Each structure stands twice: as C-alpha cells, then as structure tokens.
C-alpha cells in the first residue's frame, strides 16, 4: 500500500503535465497577465509554444519561435531584461556601429537577431554546430526575413572535422568540443557527433571581409581554440569580444593569446555595470567584455 501511495503523486504530476501541454490559448492568456510581472518562481513554469516578439526599443524588435524552453520564456516574460541583461545591452550598443559581426555558438539566434535588428547593413557571420538547434536558428532568421551568413559548423583552431559532445535532449543550450567540459555531468549520456569545424581566419579570408569589428564567442570552454584559429584577424583588427569564460584555466589561455594587443577586460555579472579588471578570471556570471580603450570610452566604461 505504501508503495502505491508513493507512485500516485508521480502519476498525478505526469498527468497534470500532459494536461498542461494540450491546454489551448496559453500564449493569449499569458500575454494578458504579463503586464502584472509575475515573479520568476511562477513564470518559469508558464511556458508555451508559439511565435513571440522581443522588443529592443520603441521602434525595434524581432520575432522568435518559442519552443517552451528557458531563453525564449525569459524573453517573453521579461524581454531583454530577462536574459543576460548586461551582455545583451552591450551587444546591442556595439552592434549598432559595427560593420562586421561574428556570432560563434549562435544557438537559436538571440544575439544574431539583436545585431541584425539594430544594424540592417552589417555583414554578419553566425555558426551553430548542433543540427536540430541550427534548424531552429534558420527558422528564426526566416521569421524576420533576415539574411546572414549562417553556417552549420563549429569554430576551432583549424578546418576539418571534430567530435562534438551532444546530449539526448530535444534542445540543448550547452555543448562542447571539449569532453572535459562535461566532467560534472558524466552521469548523463553523451552522444559523439562528427561536426565540421572552421577557423575564423580562413572563413574571413573566404568571405573577403576587410575587417572584423565585433565577435561573440560562446563555446563551453573551447574559446581558446576558437581564438587560436583567429590569431591573424585578432592581430590585424583588434575586434571587440563578448566572450564566455567559465573557469580560470580558460581565462589564462585566452589571456595568453590576446595579451599584448591593448585589450581591456570587463567582468560581467549581468546585474550591475561591467567591472574593469586587470586579469581574466572565471566570469562573475558567464561573459567578459574584451575591448580596446576607445570602445570602452564610447560605452562609458572609463
């Protein structure tokens, strides 16, 4: 009897979840209660599937397909205040003036869509290595009628093929070419998938871009390898970088590559203004802004 009593709450929870999934008009109802700004502990459970519009300014916005996952749900309920608030704000400001922009690890395309929405004339290159995620990214580009150089590929220190470590989930936010990234999660089955890898130096040469202004790199500890394949353009152009730094080892390796190029480092905690620091370390949240003094001054950071 005790065992049956333990099973019933689980079965009830599953039944309620299935019922929630088939409830109609969720988006319409949630749109009506959104102005009430329910707390995160509530709205994180209020997800749905449908197309949402993300406001950037009074005259700028973009559309995304909400598949019921975290990022789109944050964007629906809180807009750009709800997901990587400081990073997204910096990226938006930097994108407005950039002639050429690269998004490495685009996922479903938030940063690419932001850049294109505020700068219709910029050249944009975006890479996403996981095929099912890349298809969602393509769909979001199509929803907005946006044209960018989108590649189903990963960035690394060479051109060729490597193994990326995927997970058996419908959607993933974090995958890596480095198996060591998963050391804390090895209880989860990993799927080894061959993926095309490109160095950014060779891609920029193929595209014939005369310069690179702005780059976002989010590759789950593979950032040093991405920069190794970007050395020529880094030294030539000194582009602004919004780069994920998840641990001190990655920080030291990144700094060894870009040291001596005149960069300033700003740690981003996604709550307060970016903090100027002398050395790269593990980020207070995920990202660092790495830029030249003139860019920092333009952003009001010094």
VOLOMI-359631 format. One record per residue: residue number from 1; x, y, z of N, C-alpha, C in turn. Coordinates in Angstrom, 1 decimal, m for minus. Layout:
N
   k   n_px   n_py   n_pz  ca_px  ca_py  ca_pz   c_px   c_py   c_pz
 NUM      X      Y      Z      X      Y      Z      X      Y      Z
...
//
This chain:
302
   k   n_px   n_py   n_pz  ca_px  ca_py  ca_pz   c_px   c_py   c_pz
   1    0.8   m1.2    0.0    0.0    0.0    0.0    0.9    1.3    0.0
   2    1.9    1.3    0.8    2.8    2.4    0.9    3.4    2.7   m0.5
   3    3.8    1.7   m1.2    4.4    1.9   m2.5    3.4    2.5   m3.4
   4    2.2    2.1   m3.4    1.1    2.6   m4.3    0.9    4.1   m4.0
   5    1.0    4.5   m2.7    0.8    5.9   m2.3    2.0    6.7   m2.8
   6    3.2    6.1   m2.9    4.3    6.9   m3.4    4.2    7.1   m4.9
   7    3.7    6.1   m5.6    3.6    6.2   m7.0    2.5    7.2   m7.5
   8    1.4    7.3   m6.7    0.3    8.1   m7.2    0.6    9.6   m7.4
   9    1.4   10.2   m6.5    1.8   11.6   m6.7    2.6   11.8   m8.0
  10    3.4   10.8   m8.3    4.2   10.9   m9.5    3.3   10.8  m10.8
  11    2.4    9.8  m10.7    1.5    9.7  m11.8    0.6   10.9  m12.0
  12    0.2   11.5  m10.9   m0.6   12.7  m10.9    0.1   13.9  m11.5
  13    1.4   14.0  m11.1    2.2   15.1  m11.7    2.4   14.9  m13.2
  14    2.6   13.7  m13.7    2.8   13.4  m15.1    1.5   13.7  m15.8
  15    0.4   13.4  m15.2   m0.9   13.6  m15.9   m1.2   15.1  m16.0
  16   m0.9   15.9  m14.9   m1.1   17.3  m15.0   m0.2   17.9  m16.0
  17    1.0   17.4  m16.1    2.0   18.0  m17.1    1.4   17.7  m18.6
  18    0.9   16.5  m18.8    0.3   16.3  m20.1   m0.9   17.1  m20.4
  19   m1.7   17.3  m19.4   m2.9   18.2  m19.5   m2.4   19.6  m19.8
  20   m1.4   20.1  m19.1   m0.9   21.5  m19.4   m0.5   21.7  m20.8
  21    0.2   20.6  m21.3    0.8   20.7  m22.7   m0.3   20.9  m23.7
  22   m1.5   20.3  m23.5   m2.6   20.4  m24.5   m3.6   21.5  m24.2
  23   m3.4   22.2  m23.2   m4.3   23.4  m22.9   m4.2   24.4  m24.0
  24   m5.3   24.9  m24.5   m5.3   25.9  m25.6   m5.1   27.3  m25.1
  25   m4.8   28.2  m25.9   m4.8   29.6  m25.7   m3.8   30.1  m24.5
  26   m2.8   29.3  m24.3   m1.8   29.6  m23.2   m1.2   31.0  m23.5
  27   m0.7   31.1  m24.8    0.0   32.3  m25.1   m0.9   33.6  m24.9
  28   m2.1   33.5  m25.4   m3.0   34.6  m25.3   m3.3   34.9  m23.8
  29   m3.5   33.9  m23.0   m3.7   34.2  m21.5   m2.5   34.8  m20.9
  30   m1.3   34.2  m21.2   m0.1   34.7  m20.5    0.2   36.1  m21.0
  31   m0.1   36.5  m22.2    0.1   37.8  m22.7   m0.7   38.8  m21.9
  32   m1.9   38.4  m21.5   m2.8   39.3  m20.7   m2.2   39.5  m19.3
  33   m1.6   38.5  m18.7   m1.1   38.6  m17.3    0.3   39.1  m17.3
  34    1.0   39.1  m18.4    2.4   39.5  m18.4    2.6   40.9  m17.9
  35    1.7   41.9  m18.1    2.0   43.3  m17.5    2.0   43.3  m16.0
  36    1.4   42.2  m15.4    1.4   42.1  m13.9    2.8   41.7  m13.4
  37    3.7   41.3  m14.3    5.1   40.9  m13.9    5.1   39.9  m12.8
  38    4.6   38.7  m13.1    4.7   37.7  m12.1    6.1   37.3  m11.8
  39    6.5   36.9  m10.5    7.9   36.6  m10.2    8.4   35.4  m11.0
  40    9.7   35.3  m11.0   10.4   34.2  m11.8    9.9   32.9  m11.3
  41    9.8   32.7  m10.0    9.4   31.4   m9.4    8.0   30.9  m10.0
  42    7.2   31.9  m10.5    5.9   31.5  m11.1    6.1   31.4  m12.6
  43    6.6   32.4  m13.3    6.6   32.4  m14.7    7.5   31.3  m15.4
  44    8.5   30.8  m14.6    9.3   29.8  m15.2    8.5   28.5  m15.5
  45    7.4   28.4  m14.9    6.5   27.2  m15.1    5.5   27.5  m16.2
  46    5.4   28.8  m16.6    4.3   29.2  m17.5    4.9   29.4  m18.9
  47    5.2   28.2  m19.5    5.8   28.2  m20.9    4.7   27.7  m21.9
  48    5.0   27.9  m23.2    4.1   27.6  m24.2    4.9   27.5  m25.5
  49    4.2   27.2  m26.6    4.9   27.1  m27.9    4.1   28.1  m28.8
  50    4.9   28.9  m29.5    4.3   29.9  m30.4    5.4   31.0  m30.8
  51    5.0   31.9  m31.6    5.9   33.0  m32.0    5.8   34.2  m31.1
  52    6.9   34.7  m30.6    6.9   35.8  m29.7    7.6   37.0  m30.4
  53    7.3   38.2  m29.9    8.1   39.4  m30.4    8.9   39.9  m29.2
  54   10.2   40.2  m29.5   11.1   40.7  m28.4   11.4   42.1  m28.8
  55   11.0   43.0  m27.8   11.2   44.4  m28.0   12.6   44.9  m27.7
  56   13.2   45.6  m28.6   14.5   46.2  m28.3   14.4   47.7  m27.9
  57   13.6   48.4  m28.7   13.4   49.8  m28.4   12.0   50.1  m28.9
  58   11.6   51.4  m28.8   10.2   51.7  m29.3   10.0   51.4  m30.7
  59   11.1   51.4  m31.5   10.9   51.2  m33.0   11.6   49.9  m33.5
  60   12.2   49.1  m32.6   13.0   47.9  m33.0   12.5   46.7  m32.2
  61   12.4   45.6  m32.9   12.1   44.3  m32.3   12.4   43.2  m33.2
  62   12.3   42.0  m32.7   12.5   40.8  m33.6   11.5   39.7  m33.1
  63   11.3   38.7  m34.0   10.4   37.6  m33.6   11.3   36.3  m33.4
  64   10.8   35.5  m32.5   11.4   34.2  m32.3   10.3   33.2  m32.1
  65   10.6   31.9  m32.4    9.7   30.9  m32.1   10.0   30.3  m30.7
  66    9.0   30.4  m29.9    9.1   29.8  m28.5    8.8   28.4  m28.6
  67    9.8   27.5  m28.2    9.6   26.1  m28.2    9.4   25.5  m26.8
  68    9.2   26.5  m25.9    8.9   26.0  m24.5   10.1   25.9  m23.6
  69   11.2   26.5  m24.1   12.5   26.4  m23.3   12.9   27.7  m22.6
  70   13.9   27.7  m21.9   14.3   28.7  m20.9   14.5   30.1  m21.5
  71   15.4   30.2  m22.5   15.7   31.5  m23.0   14.5   32.2  m23.6
  72   13.8   31.6  m24.4   12.6   32.2  m25.0   11.6   32.6  m24.0
  73   11.4   31.7  m22.9   10.5   32.0  m21.9   10.9   33.3  m21.1
  74   12.2   33.4  m20.8   12.7   34.6  m20.2   12.4   35.8  m21.0
  75   12.7   35.7  m22.3   12.5   36.8  m23.2   11.0   37.2  m23.3
  76   10.1   36.2  m23.3    8.7   36.5  m23.3    8.2   37.3  m22.1
  77    8.6   36.8  m20.9    8.1   37.4  m19.7    8.9   38.7  m19.3
  78   10.2   38.8  m19.6   11.0   39.9  m19.1   11.6   40.7  m20.2
  79   11.5   40.2  m21.5   12.2   40.9  m22.6   13.7   40.8  m22.4
  80   14.4   41.8  m22.9   15.8   41.8  m22.8   16.3   42.1  m21.4
  81   15.5   42.4  m20.5   15.8   42.5  m19.1   15.9   41.1  m18.4
  82   15.5   40.1  m19.2   15.3   38.8  m18.5   16.4   37.8  m18.9
  83   17.3   38.1  m19.9   18.3   37.1  m20.2   19.6   37.8  m20.6
  84   20.6   37.5  m19.7   21.9   38.1  m19.9   21.8   39.6  m20.2
  85   21.1   40.3  m19.3   20.7   41.7  m19.4   21.8   42.6  m19.8
  86   22.9   42.5  m19.1   24.1   43.5  m19.3   24.7   43.1  m20.6
  87   25.0   41.8  m20.9   25.6   41.4  m22.1   24.8   41.7  m23.3
  88   23.5   41.5  m23.2   22.6   41.9  m24.4   22.6   43.4  m24.6
  89   22.7   44.2  m23.6   22.7   45.6  m23.8   24.0   46.1  m24.4
  90   25.1   45.5  m23.9   26.4   45.9  m24.5   26.4   45.5  m26.0
  91   26.0   44.2  m26.3   26.0   43.7  m27.7   25.1   44.6  m28.6
  92   24.0   45.0  m28.1   23.1   45.8  m28.9   23.8   47.2  m29.2
  93   24.4   47.8  m28.2   25.0   49.1  m28.4   26.2   48.9  m29.4
  94   27.0   47.9  m29.2   28.2   47.6  m30.1   27.7   47.3  m31.5
  95   26.6   46.6  m31.7   26.2   46.1  m33.0   25.7   47.3  m33.8
  96   25.2   48.4  m33.2   24.7   49.5  m34.0   25.8   50.1  m34.9
  97   27.0   50.1  m34.4   28.1   50.8  m35.2   29.0   49.8  m35.9
  98   28.8   48.5  m35.7   29.7   47.5  m36.3   29.4   47.3  m37.8
  99   30.5   47.2  m38.6   30.4   46.9  m40.0   30.3   45.4  m40.2
 100   31.0   44.6  m39.4   31.1   43.2  m39.5   31.0   42.5  m38.1
 101   30.2   41.5  m38.0   29.8   40.9  m36.7   29.9   39.4  m36.9
 102   30.5   38.7  m35.9   30.5   37.2  m35.9   29.9   36.7  m34.6
 103   29.0   35.7  m34.7   28.3   35.1  m33.6   28.7   33.6  m33.6
 104   29.6   33.3  m32.7   30.1   31.9  m32.6   29.4   31.2  m31.5
 105   28.6   30.1  m31.8   27.8   29.5  m30.9   26.4   30.2  m30.8
 106   25.8   30.3  m31.9   24.6   31.1  m32.1   23.4   30.6  m31.4
 107   23.3   29.3  m31.2   22.1   28.6  m30.6   20.9   29.0  m31.5
 108   19.8   29.4  m30.9   18.6   29.7  m31.7   18.7   31.2  m32.2
 109   19.7   31.9  m31.9   20.0   33.2  m32.7   19.7   34.5  m32.0
 110   19.6   34.5  m30.6   19.2   35.7  m30.0   20.2   36.9  m30.3
 111   21.5   36.6  m30.2   22.5   37.7  m30.4   22.5   38.0  m31.9
 112   22.4   37.1  m32.8   22.4   37.4  m34.2   21.1   38.3  m34.6
 113   20.0   37.9  m34.0   18.8   38.6  m34.3   18.8   40.0  m33.7
 114   19.4   40.2  m32.6   19.6   41.5  m32.0   20.5   42.4  m32.9
 115   21.6   41.8  m33.4   22.6   42.5  m34.2   21.9   43.0  m35.5
 116   21.2   42.0  m36.2   20.6   42.3  m37.4   19.5   43.4  m37.3
 117   18.7   43.3  m36.2   17.6   44.2  m36.0   18.0   45.6  m35.8
 118   19.2   45.8  m35.2   19.6   47.2  m34.9   20.6   47.7  m36.0
 119   21.1   46.8  m36.9   22.0   47.2  m37.9   21.7   46.4  m39.2
 120   20.8   46.8  m40.0   20.4   46.1  m41.2   21.5   46.0  m42.2
 121   22.5   46.8  m42.2   23.6   46.8  m43.2   24.8   46.1  m42.9
 122   25.0   45.7  m41.6   26.2   45.0  m41.2   26.3   43.6  m41.9
 123   27.6   43.2  m42.1   27.8   41.8  m42.6   27.9   41.0  m41.3
 124   27.1   39.9  m41.3   27.0   39.0  m40.1   27.3   37.6  m40.5
 125   28.2   37.0  m39.7   28.5   35.6  m39.8   28.1   34.9  m38.5
 126   27.4   33.8  m38.6   26.9   33.1  m37.4   27.2   31.6  m37.6
 127   27.7   30.9  m36.5   28.0   29.5  m36.6   27.2   28.8  m35.4
 128   26.6   27.7  m35.7   25.9   26.8  m34.7   26.1   25.4  m35.1
 129   26.7   24.6  m34.3   27.2   23.2  m34.7   26.1   22.1  m34.5
 130   25.1   22.3  m33.7   24.1   21.2  m33.5   23.0   21.3  m34.5
 131   22.8   20.3  m35.3   21.9   20.4  m36.4   20.4   20.8  m36.0
 132   19.8   20.2  m35.0   18.5   20.4  m34.6   18.3   21.9  m34.1
 133   19.4   22.4  m33.4   19.4   23.8  m32.9   19.5   24.7  m34.1
 134   20.4   24.3  m35.0   20.7   25.2  m36.2   19.4   25.4  m37.0
 135   18.6   24.3  m37.1   17.3   24.4  m37.9   16.4   25.4  m37.2
 136   16.4   25.5  m35.9   15.6   26.5  m35.1   16.1   27.9  m35.4
 137   17.4   28.0  m35.5   18.1   29.2  m35.8   17.7   29.7  m37.2
 138   17.7   28.8  m38.2   17.3   29.2  m39.5   15.8   29.6  m39.5
 139   15.0   28.9  m38.8   13.6   29.3  m38.7   13.4   30.7  m38.2
 140   14.2   31.1  m37.1   14.1   32.4  m36.6   14.5   33.5  m37.5
 141   15.6   33.2  m38.3   16.0   34.1  m39.3   14.9   34.3  m40.4
 142   14.3   33.2  m40.7   13.2   33.3  m41.7   12.0   34.1  m41.2
 143   11.7   33.9  m39.9   10.5   34.7  m39.3   10.7   36.2  m39.5
 144   12.0   36.6  m39.5   12.3   38.0  m39.5   12.7   38.5  m40.9
 145   12.8   37.6  m41.9   13.3   37.9  m43.2   14.7   38.4  m43.2
 146   15.5   37.9  m42.2   16.9   38.3  m42.1   17.8   37.4  m43.0
 147   18.8   38.1  m43.6   19.8   37.4  m44.3   21.1   37.6  m43.7
 148   21.7   36.4  m43.2   23.1   36.5  m42.7   23.9   35.3  m43.2
 149   25.2   35.3  m43.0   26.0   34.1  m43.4   25.9   33.1  m42.2
 150   25.0   32.2  m42.3   24.7   31.2  m41.3   25.4   29.8  m41.6
 151   26.2   29.3  m40.8   26.9   28.0  m41.0   26.5   27.0  m40.0
 152   26.2   25.8  m40.5   26.0   24.6  m39.5   27.4   24.1  m39.3
 153   28.2   24.7  m38.4   29.6   24.3  m38.2   30.0   24.9  m36.8
 154   31.1   24.4  m36.3   31.7   24.9  m35.1   33.0   25.7  m35.5
 155   33.4   26.6  m34.6   34.7   27.3  m34.8   35.7   26.6  m34.0
 156   36.9   26.5  m34.5   38.0   25.9  m33.7   39.3   26.5  m34.3
 157   40.4   25.8  m34.0   41.8   26.3  m34.4   42.2   25.8  m35.8
 158   41.3   25.1  m36.5   41.6   24.5  m37.8   40.4   24.2  m38.6
 159   40.5   24.0  m39.9   39.4   23.5  m40.7   39.5   22.0  m40.8
 160   38.3   21.4  m40.7   38.3   19.9  m40.8   37.0   19.4  m40.1
 161   37.2   18.2  m39.4   36.1   17.6  m38.7   36.5   17.2  m37.3
 162   35.7   17.4  m36.4   36.0   17.0  m35.0   34.7   16.4  m34.4
 163   34.8   15.9  m33.2   33.7   15.3  m32.4   33.2   16.3  m31.5
 164   31.9   16.6  m31.5   31.2   17.4  m30.5   30.4   16.5  m29.7
 165   30.3   16.9  m28.4   29.6   16.0  m27.4   28.2   16.6  m27.1
 166   27.2   15.9  m27.7   25.8   16.3  m27.6   25.2   15.5  m26.4
 167   23.9   15.9  m26.1   23.1   15.2  m25.1   21.8   14.8  m25.7
 168   21.2   13.7  m25.1   19.9   13.2  m25.7   18.7   14.0  m25.3
 169   18.7   15.3  m25.6   17.6   16.2  m25.3   17.1   16.8  m26.6
 170   15.8   17.2  m26.5   15.2   17.9  m27.7   16.0   19.2  m28.1
 171   16.4   19.9  m27.0   17.1   21.1  m27.2   18.2   21.2  m26.2
 172   19.3   21.8  m26.6   20.5   22.0  m25.7   20.9   23.4  m25.8
 173   21.4   23.9  m24.6   22.0   25.2  m24.5   23.5   25.2  m24.5
 174   24.0   24.0  m24.0   25.5   23.9  m23.8   26.0   22.6  m24.3
 175   26.8   22.7  m25.4   27.5   21.6  m25.9   29.0   22.0  m26.2
 176   29.9   21.1  m26.3   31.3   21.5  m26.4   32.0   20.4  m27.2
 177   33.1   20.9  m27.8   34.1   20.1  m28.5   35.1   19.5  m27.5
 178   35.0   20.0  m26.2   35.9   19.5  m25.2   35.1   18.6  m24.2
 179   35.5   17.3  m24.2   34.8   16.3  m23.4   35.0   16.7  m21.9
 180   36.1   17.4  m21.5   36.3   17.7  m20.1   35.3   18.7  m19.6
 181   34.6   19.4  m20.5   33.5   20.3  m20.1   32.4   19.6  m19.3
 182   32.3   18.3  m19.6   31.1   17.5  m19.0   31.5   16.8  m17.7
 183   32.7   17.0  m17.2   33.2   16.2  m16.1   32.2   16.2  m14.9
 184   31.5   17.3  m14.7   30.5   17.3  m13.6   29.2   16.7  m14.0
 185   29.0   16.3  m15.3   27.7   15.8  m15.8   27.8   14.5  m16.5
 186   28.9   13.7  m16.2   29.1   12.5  m16.9   28.1   11.4  m16.6
 187   27.2   11.6  m15.6   26.2   10.7  m15.3   25.1   10.8  m16.5
 188   25.2   11.8  m17.2   24.3   12.0  m18.4   24.9   11.4  m19.6
 189   24.2   10.6  m20.4   24.7   10.0  m21.6   25.2   11.1  m22.6
 190   26.4   11.0  m23.1   26.9   11.9  m24.1   26.8   11.2  m25.5
 191   26.5   12.0  m26.5   26.4   11.4  m27.9   27.5   12.1  m28.7
 192   28.4   11.3  m29.2   29.5   11.8  m30.0   29.1   12.0  m31.5
 193   29.2   13.2  m31.9   28.7   13.6  m33.2   29.8   14.3  m34.0
 194   30.1   13.8  m35.2   31.1   14.5  m36.0   30.5   15.8  m36.5
 195   31.4   16.8  m36.5   30.9   18.1  m36.9   32.0   18.8  m37.7
 196   31.6   19.6  m38.7   32.5   20.4  m39.5   33.0   21.5  m38.6
 197   34.4   21.7  m38.6   34.9   22.9  m37.8   35.7   23.8  m38.8
 198   35.6   25.1  m38.5   36.3   26.1  m39.3   37.1   27.0  m38.4
 199   38.2   27.5  m38.9   38.9   28.6  m38.3   38.3   29.9  m38.8
 200   38.2   30.8  m37.9   37.6   32.1  m38.3   38.6   32.8  m39.2
 201   39.9   32.6  m39.1   40.8   33.3  m40.1   40.5   32.8  m41.5
 202   40.3   31.5  m41.7   40.0   31.0  m43.0   38.7   31.5  m43.5
 203   37.7   31.5  m42.6   36.3   32.0  m43.0   36.4   33.4  m43.5
 204   37.0   34.3  m42.7   37.1   35.7  m43.0   37.8   35.9  m44.4
 205   38.9   35.1  m44.6   39.6   35.2  m45.9   38.7   34.8  m47.0
 206   37.9   33.7  m46.9   36.9   33.3  m47.9   35.9   34.4  m48.2
 207   35.4   35.0  m47.1   34.3   36.0  m47.3   34.9   37.3  m47.8
 208   36.2   37.5  m47.7   36.8   38.7  m48.2   36.5   39.9  m47.4
 209   36.2   39.7  m46.1   36.0   40.9  m45.2   37.3   41.6  m45.0
 210   37.3   43.0  m45.2   38.5   43.7  m44.9   38.8   43.9  m43.5
 211   37.8   43.7  m42.6   38.0   43.9  m41.2   36.9   43.1  m40.4
 212   37.1   42.9  m39.1   36.1   42.4  m38.2   36.0   43.3  m37.0
 213   34.8   43.7  m36.7   34.6   44.7  m35.6   34.1   44.1  m34.3
 214   33.3   43.1  m34.4   32.6   42.6  m33.1   32.4   41.1  m33.2
 215   32.7   40.4  m32.1   32.6   38.9  m32.1   32.0   38.5  m30.7
 216   31.1   37.6  m30.8   30.6   36.9  m29.6   31.1   35.4  m29.7
 217   31.7   34.9  m28.6   32.2   33.5  m28.6   31.6   32.8  m27.3
 218   30.8   31.8  m27.6   30.1   31.0  m26.5   30.3   29.6  m26.9
 219   31.4   28.9  m26.5   31.7   27.6  m27.0   32.0   26.6  m25.8
 220   31.6   26.9  m24.6   31.7   26.0  m23.5   33.1   25.4  m23.3
 221   34.0   26.3  m23.0   35.4   26.1  m22.7   36.3   25.8  m23.9
 222   35.7   26.0  m25.1   36.5   25.8  m26.4   37.0   27.2  m26.9
 223   36.8   28.2  m26.1   37.1   29.6  m26.5   38.6   29.8  m26.9
 224   39.5   29.2  m26.1   40.9   29.4  m26.5   41.2   28.8  m27.9
 225   40.7   27.7  m28.3   40.9   27.1  m29.6   40.3   28.0  m30.7
 226   39.1   28.6  m30.4   38.5   29.5  m31.4   39.4   30.7  m31.6
 227   40.0   31.2  m30.6   40.9   32.3  m30.7   42.2   32.0  m31.4
 228   42.7   30.7  m31.2   43.9   30.3  m31.9   43.7   30.3  m33.4
 229   42.4   29.9  m33.8   42.1   30.0  m35.2   41.7   31.3  m35.7
 230   41.9   32.4  m34.9   41.5   33.7  m35.2   42.7   34.7  m35.0
 231   43.9   34.2  m34.8   45.0   35.0  m34.4   45.3   36.1  m35.5
 232   45.3   35.7  m36.7   45.7   36.7  m37.8   44.7   37.9  m37.7
 233   43.4   37.7  m37.7   42.5   38.8  m37.7   42.5   39.5  m36.3
 234   42.7   38.8  m35.2   42.8   39.4  m33.9   44.0   40.5  m34.0
 235   45.1   40.1  m34.5   46.3   41.0  m34.5   46.0   42.1  m35.5
 236   45.3   41.8  m36.6   45.1   42.9  m37.6   44.1   43.9  m37.2
 237   42.9   43.4  m36.6   41.8   44.3  m36.4   41.5   44.6  m34.9
 238   41.9   43.8  m34.0   41.6   44.0  m32.6   40.1   44.2  m32.3
 239   39.3   43.2  m32.8   37.9   43.4  m32.7   37.4   43.3  m31.2
 240   36.3   43.9  m30.9   35.7   43.8  m29.6   35.1   42.4  m29.4
 241   35.4   41.8  m28.2   34.9   40.4  m28.0   33.9   40.4  m26.8
 242   32.8   39.7  m27.0   32.0   39.3  m25.9   32.2   37.8  m25.7
 243   32.9   37.4  m24.7   33.4   36.0  m24.7   33.1   35.3  m23.3
 244   32.6   34.1  m23.4   32.3   33.3  m22.2   33.6   32.8  m21.6
 245   33.8   33.0  m20.3   34.9   32.5  m19.6   34.4   31.7  m18.4
 246   34.4   30.4  m18.5   33.7   29.6  m17.4   34.6   29.1  m16.3
 247   36.0   29.2  m16.5   36.9   28.8  m15.5   38.2   29.5  m15.6
 248   39.1   29.4  m14.6   40.3   30.1  m14.6   41.3   29.6  m15.7
 249   41.2   28.3  m16.0   42.1   27.7  m17.0   41.8   28.3  m18.3
 250   40.5   28.4  m18.7   40.2   29.1  m20.0   40.6   30.5  m19.9
 251   40.4   31.2  m18.8   40.8   32.6  m18.7   42.3   32.8  m19.0
 252   43.1   32.0  m18.4   44.6   32.1  m18.6   45.0   31.8  m20.0
 253   44.4   30.8  m20.6   44.7   30.5  m22.0   44.2   31.6  m23.0
 254   43.1   32.2  m22.7   42.6   33.3  m23.5   43.5   34.5  m23.4
 255   43.9   34.8  m22.2   44.8   36.0  m21.9   46.1   35.8  m22.6
 256   46.6   34.5  m22.6   47.9   34.3  m23.3   47.8   34.6  m24.8
 257   46.7   34.4  m25.4   46.5   34.6  m26.8   46.3   36.1  m27.1
 258   45.5   36.8  m26.3   45.2   38.2  m26.7   46.1   39.2  m25.9
 259   46.9   38.7  m25.0   47.8   39.6  m24.2   48.7   40.4  m25.2
 260   49.0   41.6  m24.9   49.8   42.5  m25.7   49.1   43.1  m26.9
 261   47.8   42.9  m27.0   47.1   43.6  m28.1   46.3   44.8  m27.6
 262   46.6   45.3  m26.4   46.0   46.5  m25.9   44.6   46.4  m25.4
 263   44.1   45.2  m25.1   42.7   45.0  m24.7   42.5   45.4  m23.2
 264   41.3   45.8  m22.9   40.9   46.0  m21.5   39.8   44.9  m21.3
 265   39.7   44.5  m20.0   38.9   43.4  m19.6   37.8   43.9  m18.6
 266   36.5   43.5  m18.9   35.4   43.9  m18.1   34.6   42.6  m17.7
 267   34.5   42.3  m16.4   33.8   41.2  m15.9   32.3   41.5  m15.8
 268   31.5   40.7  m16.4   30.0   40.9  m16.4   29.3   40.0  m15.5
 269   28.5   40.6  m14.5   27.8   39.8  m13.6   26.3   39.7  m14.0
 270   25.9   40.5  m15.0   24.5   40.6  m15.6   23.6   41.3  m14.6
 271   24.1   41.9  m13.6   23.3   42.7  m12.7   23.7   44.2  m12.7
 272   25.0   44.4  m12.5   25.5   45.8  m12.4   26.4   46.1  m13.6
 273   26.9   47.3  m13.6   27.8   47.7  m14.7   29.0   46.8  m14.8
 274   29.5   46.6  m16.0   30.7   45.7  m16.1   31.9   46.3  m15.3
 275   32.6   45.4  m14.6   33.7   45.8  m13.7   35.0   45.6  m14.4
 276   35.8   46.7  m14.5   37.1   46.6  m15.1   38.0   45.9  m14.2
 277   38.8   44.9  m14.8   39.7   44.1  m14.0   41.1   44.0  m14.8
 278   42.1   43.7  m14.0   43.5   43.7  m14.7   43.7   42.4  m15.4
 279   43.1   41.3  m14.9   43.4   40.0  m15.4   42.1   39.2  m15.7
 280   42.1   38.3  m16.7   40.9   37.5  m16.9   40.9   36.4  m15.9
 281   39.7   36.1  m15.3   39.5   35.0  m14.4   38.1   34.4  m14.8
 282   37.7   33.4  m14.1   36.3   32.9  m14.3   35.4   34.1  m14.2
 283   34.4   34.2  m15.1   33.5   35.3  m15.1   32.6   35.3  m13.8
 284   32.1   36.4  m13.4   31.1   36.5  m12.3   29.8   35.8  m12.7
 285   29.5   35.8  m14.0   28.3   35.1  m14.4   28.7   34.1  m15.6
 286   28.8   34.6  m16.8   29.3   33.8  m17.9   30.4   34.6  m18.7
 287   30.1   35.9  m19.0   30.8   36.6  m20.0   31.8   37.7  m19.5
 288   32.7   38.0  m20.4   33.6   39.1  m20.3   33.4   40.0  m21.5
 289   33.5   41.3  m21.4   33.7   42.2  m22.5   35.2   42.5  m22.6
 290   35.8   42.2  m23.8   37.2   42.5  m24.0   37.3   43.5  m25.2
 291   37.8   44.6  m24.9   37.7   45.7  m25.9   38.9   46.6  m25.8
 292   39.1   47.4  m26.9   40.1   48.5  m26.9   39.6   49.7  m26.1
 293   40.6   50.5  m25.6   40.2   51.7  m24.7   39.2   52.6  m25.4
 294   39.3   52.8  m26.7   38.4   53.7  m27.4   37.0   53.2  m27.3
 295   36.8   51.9  m27.4   35.5   51.3  m27.3   34.9   51.4  m25.9
 296   35.8   51.1  m24.9   35.3   51.3  m23.5   34.9   52.7  m23.2
 297   35.6   53.7  m23.8   35.3   55.1  m23.6   33.9   55.4  m24.2
 298   33.7   54.9  m25.4   32.5   55.1  m26.1   31.3   54.5  m25.4
 299   31.5   53.4  m24.7   30.4   52.7  m23.9   30.3   53.4  m22.5
 300   31.1   54.3  m22.2   31.0   54.9  m20.9   31.6   54.1  m19.8
 301   32.5   53.2  m20.1   33.1   52.3  m19.1   34.4   52.8  m18.5
 302   34.9   53.9  m19.0   36.1   54.5  m18.4   36.1   56.0  m18.7
//
